[in-house]
Structures are given as structure tokens and as C-alpha cells.
Amino acid sequence: MPYRRLPNTDQARLRALRAAIEQADKVNNFGDQIVAFKTILDAKSYLTIFEKQLIQYQQTLENQVSANKKYQQIVHNARLYISHFIQVFNLSVIRGDIKKEHKLFYQLDPAIHTVPDLSTESALLHWGKCIIDGENERLRNGGLPIYNPTIAKVKVHYEVFKEYKSTQKLHQNSTTRSWEDLVNLRAKGDDIILDIWNQVEAKFKDERPYSRLIKCQSYGLIYYYRKGEKELTKADDLVETEKALQ
């Protein structure tokens, strides 16, 4: 007899529960029930809740993925404008248009004329603020504004980046909560499926091997053959019957 194994995917769980419920609903006489009435009620109630939670998780995940595509473009724009501003600023310092000590307003090293590492979002948050604050401070000290890009343009993309970063975090938190709720529901569902399967196998334990396999499978039980194990057929039941008659 092959061995059974509980479902390991959500769709497999749904199939197992639906199969058991469908078979149980076909039974008209109370005394002919294979699975206890209360167990089937629990399965139906759980199935409704689980399907709803699964849809909710899929929706929150899709929302996060969709928002992330837009967010990545916003991050790209913010990085582009901050980097471009620093490059233009450094060139102005090299040409002597801006005093190199004014780089301290931006927390930039006066002796270094390269763009800081902007590969991470935390670096973008840090340097974006430094550049905006630094430019405003330099202008307050009588400096001329930098154009192409202006600090106003940089600030627009920086603020949009900050706003969407917070929104993206909300999407991630929502998806995480929905996932955790789904994981908790899976454990309960597996308990219900295990209870159903135990009841079904107990009811059909005296059947011939192939007949027992088919009847159990009709209630959603999932069986796997071991490597090299011969698959059961109707002929195996005939052999069992002949042995019993001898």
C-alpha cells in the first residue's frame, strides 16, 4: 500500500478539502457517513475562511509588486537628480565658482570631488537631506544657486522618494501580516485534513487494497508510491479475494 502525505501547497489543501466535502454531501443517510458530520461542518467553515484569506494575501502581494515597480522608478529618479546635482556642484568647485570650504555645508569632503555612494536607499535619504540643507545654507550665506538641476527640482524628487518609501513599507507590512495569517490558518487546515483522512482510512480499513485506495482517494487522500513499489490494480483485489476463498 502506498503511503499518504498531507498537502504541501495551498491549492493541494483546497483540493483535499473540497473532495472530502463533495463526497460527504453525496451521502443521504446519516448512518452511512464516512466522515463525522461535525468534522465536515468544520471543514466547510474553514474552507470559506481559508479561501478568503488566500485571496486577500494574493491581492496584497499583487499590490506590493505593482507599487514596487513604480517605486523603483522613483528611486532611480531620486538617485539620478541627487547624483547630477553633486556632479554639477563639484565641477563648480573645481572651476573656482564655489569655494571648496563651502562643501562642508553639504557634509562633503572639500578634497574629494567624487559622488558619494548612493547605491542604498538609506544613502539616498542621507545625502538627499545633506544636499538640500547644504544648498539652502550656502544660499543664506550669499552664494548663487546651482541650476540644471536646481535644488527645487532635486527636492521634489527627494520628497516623492521619501513619501513612496513610507507607502512601500506599508505595502510590505500588509503583505507580511496577510502571510502570517495564512500560515496560521494552514496549521489548522492540516489538522482538519488529517482528522478527515484518519476517519476515512478507518472506515475503509477492511477493503481490498485497490478498492481501499480508490475509495480513500475519492475523499481527497493523497498517496505516493515508494521507489520501485508496484502500483495497485484491480487484479490485486482479485488475488486477495482468491486467497480469502482458499
NORZIVEN-V734592 format. One record per residue. N is the residue number from 0. D_CENTER is the distance of its C-alpha to the mean C-alpha in whole Angstrom. Layout:
BEGIN
N_D_CENTER ; N_D_CENTER
END
This chain:
BEGIN
0_37 ; 1_34 ; 2_31 ; 3_28 ; 4_25 ; 5_22 ; 6_19 ; 7_16 ; 8_14 ; 9_13 ; 10_16 ; 11_18 ; 12_18 ; 13_19 ; 14_22 ; 15_23 ; 16_23 ; 17_25 ; 18_27 ; 19_29 ; 20_29 ; 21_30 ; 22_33 ; 23_34 ; 24_35 ; 25_37 ; 26_39 ; 27_42 ; 28_44 ; 29_43 ; 30_44 ; 31_43 ; 32_39 ; 33_37 ; 34_34 ; 35_35 ; 36_35 ; 37_33 ; 38_31 ; 39_30 ; 40_30 ; 41_27 ; 42_25 ; 43_26 ; 44_25 ; 45_22 ; 46_21 ; 47_21 ; 48_19 ; 49_16 ; 50_16 ; 51_16 ; 52_13 ; 53_11 ; 54_12 ; 55_11 ; 56_8 ; 57_8 ; 58_10 ; 59_9 ; 60_6 ; 61_9 ; 62_11 ; 63_9 ; 64_9 ; 65_13 ; 66_14 ; 67_13 ; 68_15 ; 69_18 ; 70_17 ; 71_18 ; 72_21 ; 73_22 ; 74_22 ; 75_24 ; 76_27 ; 77_27 ; 78_27 ; 79_30 ; 80_32 ; 81_32 ; 82_33 ; 83_35 ; 84_37 ; 85_37 ; 86_39 ; 87_41 ; 88_42 ; 89_43 ; 90_45 ; 91_47 ; 92_48 ; 93_49 ; 94_51 ; 95_53 ; 96_52 ; 97_50 ; 98_51 ; 99_49 ; 100_49 ; 101_47 ; 102_44 ; 103_44 ; 104_43 ; 105_40 ; 106_39 ; 107_40 ; 108_42 ; 109_45 ; 110_46 ; 111_43 ; 112_42 ; 113_39 ; 114_36 ; 115_33 ; 116_30 ; 117_28 ; 118_25 ; 119_22 ; 120_21 ; 121_23 ; 122_26 ; 123_26 ; 124_26 ; 125_29 ; 126_31 ; 127_31 ; 128_32 ; 129_35 ; 130_36 ; 131_36 ; 132_38 ; 133_40 ; 134_41 ; 135_42 ; 136_44 ; 137_46 ; 138_47 ; 139_48 ; 140_50 ; 141_52 ; 142_50 ; 143_49 ; 144_46 ; 145_44 ; 146_43 ; 147_41 ; 148_38 ; 149_40 ; 150_38 ; 151_37 ; 152_35 ; 153_33 ; 154_33 ; 155_31 ; 156_29 ; 157_28 ; 158_28 ; 159_25 ; 160_23 ; 161_23 ; 162_23 ; 163_20 ; 164_18 ; 165_19 ; 166_17 ; 167_14 ; 168_14 ; 169_14 ; 170_11 ; 171_9 ; 172_11 ; 173_10 ; 174_6 ; 175_7 ; 176_10 ; 177_9 ; 178_7 ; 179_10 ; 180_12 ; 181_11 ; 182_11 ; 183_15 ; 184_15 ; 185_15 ; 186_18 ; 187_20 ; 188_20 ; 189_20 ; 190_24 ; 191_25 ; 192_24 ; 193_26 ; 194_29 ; 195_29 ; 196_30 ; 197_32 ; 198_34 ; 199_34 ; 200_35 ; 201_38 ; 202_39 ; 203_40 ; 204_41 ; 205_44 ; 206_43 ; 207_44 ; 208_41 ; 209_40 ; 210_41 ; 211_39 ; 212_36 ; 213_36 ; 214_36 ; 215_33 ; 216_31 ; 217_32 ; 218_30 ; 219_27 ; 220_28 ; 221_26 ; 222_29 ; 223_29 ; 224_32 ; 225_33 ; 226_34 ; 227_37 ; 228_38 ; 229_40 ; 230_38 ; 231_40 ; 232_42 ; 233_44 ; 234_47 ; 235_46 ; 236_46 ; 237_50 ; 238_50 ; 239_49 ; 240_52 ; 241_55 ; 242_54 ; 243_54 ; 244_58 ; 245_59
END
